[in-house]
Amino acid sequence: ADHGADDNDRISHGVPDFGLESVVFFLLQVKIVKHAFQRAGGLAGGERKILTALAQYPAGRTVQQVAILTGYAVGGGGFRNYLGALRSRGLVEPGTPIRITEDGLSQLGEWTPLPTGRALLDHWLGQLGKAERLILEAVAGAYPDALSVEGVATRAGYEAGGGGFRDARGRLRTLELISGRGEVRASALLFG
């Protein structure tokens, strides 16, 4: 088939050539819309999760705690990108612990504070994965007494030396819901 010069100029290897001007115009539009969205208080879902977690803990949280609270991997690119964007916009303070700023609270708008006392325990039991939930139930059931690691494992239905049990205990300690390594105790915050 005979193609005219105009067709060959616009199509190369089956891909339309929109021209540099069109691509630059499109990218500028994307940047303008993104900037307007952010100025209007728009937050990405991950940013909102992080700000909400920080609003619920005004004294701040460590990077690992924020990751666990928001369901992200601490080393994950998405989590790091959200946190970096919040820092660069002045919505969270730099350094550790990570704290929400007044601008961050303003951008966040409405959020639900954590419950207190027994309602806080119920909240966490509804949020945690199976292993963490069973461990917290076992330790909370003994409160104010502490349990041995073996006692917790038995009550939760796990092997005391198993990796899943050990990792779940570590996450609960990181969240400050339990304390202790040899003897494990539930946080007093869960009971009033």
JOMOJO-V657621 format. One record per residue. N is the residue number from 1. RES is the residue in one letter. PSI is psi in radians with two decimals (* if undefined). OMEGA is omega in whole degrees, -180 to 180 (NA if undefined). D_LAST is the distance of its C-alpha to the last C-alpha in whole Angstrom. Layout:
n | res | psi | omega | d_last
N | RES | PSI | OMEGA | D_LAST
N | RES | PSI | OMEGA | D_LAST
This chain:
n | res | psi | omega | d_last
1 | A | 2.54 | -178 | 82
2 | D | 2.05 | 179 | 83
3 | H | 2.43 | 177 | 80
4 | G | 2.87 | -179 | 81
5 | A | -0.59 | -179 | 80
6 | D | -0.72 | 179 | 77
7 | D | -0.74 | -179 | 75
8 | N | -0.55 | 179 | 75
9 | D | -0.57 | -176 | 74
10 | R | -0.40 | -176 | 71
11 | I | 2.17 | 178 | 70
12 | S | 2.08 | 180 | 70
13 | H | 0.62 | 176 | 69
14 | G | 0.04 | -179 | 68
15 | V | 2.17 | 180 | 65
16 | P | 2.48 | 175 | 66
17 | D | 1.87 | -177 | 66
18 | F | -0.19 | -180 | 64
19 | G | 2.57 | -178 | 65
20 | L | -0.69 | -178 | 64
21 | E | -0.71 | -180 | 63
22 | S | -0.72 | -180 | 61
23 | V | -0.80 | 179 | 59
24 | V | -0.76 | 179 | 58
25 | F | -0.78 | 179 | 58
26 | F | -0.82 | -179 | 55
27 | L | -0.66 | 176 | 53
28 | L | -0.69 | 177 | 53
29 | Q | -0.76 | 179 | 52
30 | V | -0.79 | -179 | 49
31 | K | -0.72 | 179 | 48
32 | I | -0.77 | 179 | 49
33 | V | -0.76 | 179 | 47
34 | K | -0.78 | 180 | 44
35 | H | -0.77 | 179 | 44
36 | A | -0.70 | 178 | 44
37 | F | -0.81 | -179 | 41
38 | Q | -0.70 | 179 | 39
39 | R | -0.54 | -179 | 40
40 | A | 0.13 | 178 | 39
41 | G | 0.16 | -180 | 35
42 | G | 2.32 | 178 | 36
43 | L | 2.43 | 172 | 34
44 | A | 2.74 | -179 | 34
45 | G | -0.76 | 179 | 32
46 | G | -0.63 | 177 | 31
47 | E | -0.74 | 179 | 30
48 | R | -0.72 | 178 | 28
49 | K | -0.79 | -179 | 26
50 | I | -0.82 | 180 | 26
51 | L | -0.68 | 179 | 25
52 | T | -0.79 | 178 | 22
53 | A | -0.72 | -180 | 21
54 | L | -0.60 | 176 | 21
55 | A | -0.60 | -180 | 20
56 | Q | -0.28 | 180 | 17
57 | Y | 1.35 | -174 | 17
58 | P | -0.40 | 178 | 19
59 | A | -0.16 | 178 | 19
60 | G | 2.95 | -180 | 21
61 | R | 2.75 | 173 | 21
62 | T | 2.90 | 178 | 24
63 | V | -0.78 | -179 | 27
64 | Q | -0.72 | 178 | 26
65 | Q | -0.77 | 179 | 22
66 | V | -0.73 | 179 | 23
67 | A | -0.82 | 180 | 26
68 | I | -0.77 | -179 | 23
69 | L | -0.54 | -176 | 21
70 | T | -0.06 | 178 | 24
71 | G | 0.33 | 179 | 26
72 | Y | 2.75 | 172 | 29
73 | A | 2.32 | -176 | 31
74 | V | -0.56 | 180 | 30
75 | G | 0.08 | -176 | 34
76 | G | 2.52 | -179 | 35
77 | G | -0.71 | 180 | 37
78 | G | -0.83 | 180 | 36
79 | F | -0.84 | -180 | 32
80 | R | -0.67 | 179 | 34
81 | N | -0.78 | 178 | 36
82 | Y | -0.81 | -178 | 34
83 | L | -0.73 | 178 | 32
84 | G | -0.71 | 179 | 35
85 | A | -0.71 | 179 | 36
86 | L | -0.71 | 178 | 33
87 | R | -0.79 | -177 | 34
88 | S | -0.46 | 178 | 37
89 | R | 0.06 | 177 | 36
90 | G | 0.41 | -179 | 34
91 | L | -0.33 | 171 | 31
92 | V | 2.66 | -180 | 29
93 | E | 2.59 | 174 | 30
94 | P | 2.83 | 177 | 32
95 | G | -2.99 | -178 | 31
96 | T | 2.37 | 3 | 27
97 | P | 2.75 | 178 | 25
98 | I | 2.23 | 180 | 26
99 | R | 2.60 | 175 | 24
100 | I | 2.49 | 177 | 25
101 | T | 3.00 | 176 | 28
102 | E | -0.70 | 177 | 28
103 | D | -0.64 | 178 | 31
104 | G | -0.76 | 177 | 29
105 | L | -0.70 | 179 | 26
106 | S | -0.79 | 179 | 29
107 | Q | -0.65 | -178 | 31
108 | L | -0.70 | -177 | 28
109 | G | -2.39 | -177 | 28
110 | E | 2.45 | 176 | 25
111 | W | 2.79 | -177 | 22
112 | T | 2.09 | 177 | 19
113 | P | 2.76 | 176 | 16
114 | L | 2.53 | 175 | 13
115 | P | 3.07 | 179 | 10
116 | T | 2.87 | 177 | 7
117 | G | -2.49 | -178 | 4
118 | R | -0.57 | 178 | 7
119 | A | -0.54 | 176 | 9
120 | L | -0.71 | 176 | 9
121 | L | -0.82 | 179 | 10
122 | D | -0.69 | 177 | 12
123 | H | -0.89 | -178 | 14
124 | W | -0.65 | 179 | 14
125 | L | -0.52 | 177 | 16
126 | G | -0.27 | -176 | 18
127 | Q | -0.47 | -171 | 19
128 | L | 2.75 | 172 | 20
129 | G | 3.00 | -174 | 23
130 | K | -0.90 | -176 | 24
131 | A | -0.81 | 180 | 24
132 | E | -0.72 | -179 | 21
133 | R | -0.81 | -179 | 19
134 | L | -0.67 | 178 | 21
135 | I | -0.81 | -180 | 20
136 | L | -0.69 | 176 | 16
137 | E | -0.75 | -179 | 16
138 | A | -0.80 | -177 | 18
139 | V | -0.71 | 179 | 16
140 | A | -0.60 | 179 | 13
141 | G | -0.39 | 180 | 15
142 | A | -0.15 | -174 | 15
143 | Y | 2.40 | 11 | 12
144 | P | 0.06 | 179 | 12
145 | D | 2.75 | 175 | 16
146 | A | 2.77 | 176 | 17
147 | L | 2.63 | 172 | 20
148 | S | 2.77 | 178 | 23
149 | V | -0.72 | 179 | 24
150 | E | -0.68 | 178 | 27
151 | G | -0.71 | 178 | 24
152 | V | -0.80 | -178 | 22
153 | A | -0.78 | -180 | 26
154 | T | -0.84 | -179 | 27
155 | R | -0.57 | -178 | 24
156 | A | -0.21 | 179 | 24
157 | G | 0.53 | 180 | 28
158 | Y | 2.87 | 172 | 29
159 | E | 2.29 | -176 | 31
160 | A | -0.54 | -178 | 29
161 | G | 0.01 | -176 | 32
162 | G | 2.57 | -178 | 32
163 | G | -0.71 | 180 | 32
164 | G | -0.72 | 178 | 30
165 | F | -0.79 | -179 | 27
166 | R | -0.78 | -180 | 27
167 | D | -0.73 | 180 | 27
168 | A | -0.72 | 176 | 24
169 | R | -0.71 | 179 | 22
170 | G | -0.75 | 178 | 23
171 | R | -0.70 | 178 | 22
172 | L | -0.66 | 176 | 18
173 | R | -0.75 | 179 | 19
174 | T | -0.68 | 178 | 20
175 | L | -0.07 | 180 | 17
176 | E | 0.56 | 176 | 15
177 | L | -0.41 | 174 | 13
178 | I | 2.86 | 176 | 15
179 | S | 2.81 | 177 | 17
180 | G | 2.67 | 179 | 20
181 | R | -0.84 | 177 | 23
182 | G | -0.77 | 176 | 25
183 | E | 2.28 | -174 | 22
184 | V | 2.29 | -179 | 19
185 | R | 2.51 | 176 | 15
186 | A | 2.63 | 178 | 12
187 | S | 2.42 | 178 | 10
188 | A | -0.43 | 180 | 7
189 | L | -0.40 | -178 | 6
190 | L | -0.09 | -175 | 6
191 | F | 0.24 | 175 | 4
192 | G | * | NA | 0
